[in-house]
Amino acid sequence: MTVAWKYRTFWRRFWAGYVDALVFVPLGVLDYFIWQHSTSIPLRALWFAIYSASFPAYSILTQGLFGQTLGKRVLGVRVVDVSGRALTMMQALRREAINLPFVFWSFNAGLALVGRGENPHQLEQAEVGAAAWLGFGLFALELLTTLTNSKRRALHDFIAGSVVVRTRVVDDTDSDETYVEETENGPAVAIATGQFACLECGRPVNFGASQCTSCDQMFDYQNGQAIRRRMA
């Protein structure tokens, strides 16, 4: 299975997760301080609600507003609609929806401990184990989905109608390799005379060619225009 350059984002998304984790280090330090030094149950409950909602809110808002978390920005990838348009806030919410049941479960279970004056991060091992197995199963399903389609869309991308693309793509129309910025409607590559932009990946294709050499998209021609070849 050939994966077009702009969709080769798996490892970039992986490392982007670690960069996003670093963003929350200060919040983790504050969390530790509160549980060590505060005994007020209302304050602990309020803080636990804020802490539990922080990462889902961060993910939804940054991707809904900018198409990127800070980690994705650093690693050079962006989430867009499958059509290439900017991601909407509703799509960003749907992308995160698959994780929200775990967030709600963890919050409800932890809040019961807060009410008893205990640390909500110390859930019973049996409860944590059940959630961990469910989480592992979901991760495996996401991984399987990502690696079995040409656009590297995970399960949450299919739910949201989204796809992750590189924000910079290679433009090899010149003798030296250069890079050009990705736009909302696809990569802004230079198209020379006698070429057209591939209808799938946006890379230059010589007019008259039957196939894109970058993503293997097949073409026919109608009224002087390239169209996707219909498979029998």
KEFI-315717 format. One record per residue (C-alpha): x, y negated, z. Coordinates in steps of 0.2 Angstrom, whole numbers, plus 5000, padded with zeros to 4 digits. Example, Ala and Ser with C-alpha at 12.3 -4.5 7.8 and 13.67 -1.06 7.14 Angstrom:
<nodes>
506250225039506850055036
</nodes>
This chain:
<nodes>
500050005000500749834994500649695006500749514999502149405006500949285015500049425024501649505031501249435048501249585060502949555069502649365069501049395078501849515090503149385095501949245095501049335110502649325120502849145116501049115122501349205138502749085142501548945140500649015155502149045167501848875176500048935179500649095186501849005198500348905204499249055206500649135217500748985227498848975230498649155235500149135247499748975255497848945254496549035265495048935259493849055251492948925240494548855234495149025230493549075221493648905211495448935206495149125202493749065190494948935181496349065181495249205173494549085160496249005155496949115142495249155133494848965133496648925127496549055113494849005107495148815107496848815099496348925085494648845083495448675082497048705074497048885067498548925078499048945096500748875101501549045099500849065081501448885077503148925083503149095073502449015057500749095055498949025055497249105057496049055042494449115035494549255022494149125009495649025014494648885022495048825040494448935054492848875063492648865082491249005080492449115071493849085084492549135098492049295088493949335086494049335105492349415108493149595108494149545124492849455133492049605141493649645150493849465156492049465163492349635171494049585179493249425185491749505193492749635202494049515208492749385214492049525226493849535233493949345235492349345245493149465257494649365259495749475249496849445234495949485217497549535209497549695220496049785213495949975217497050085207495550185200494650035194496249965186496650135178494950145170495049975162496850005157496350165147494950065139496149925135497450055128496050125117495549955110497349915107497650075097496050045087496649865083498349925078497650065067496549935058497949815056499149945047497850015036497349865025498349755013497949595022498449655039496749615047496449675064494749735070494449555078494849485061493449585053492249535067492649355064492949355045494649295047496449335041498149285048499349205035501149135035501148945035502648955024502849065009504249104997504249014981505449104969505049004953506748924955508449004954508748964972507549024985506548884993505048865004503448775002502048735015500448845015498848745013497048785019496648845001498148954999500048924996500548774987501748854976502448774960501548844944502548814928501948794911501248964904500849024922499349034934499149064952498749244957496949254962497449364977499049294984499349134975501049174968501449124950501049244936501449234918499949204908499549364898500249474912499149614917499749624935500449514949502249574954501949514971500349594977499949714962498249624959497649674941497049544928495949534913495649374903494049294898493849134888495649094891495549114910496249254921494949354931495149504943495049674934493549764939494049944944492950084936
</nodes>
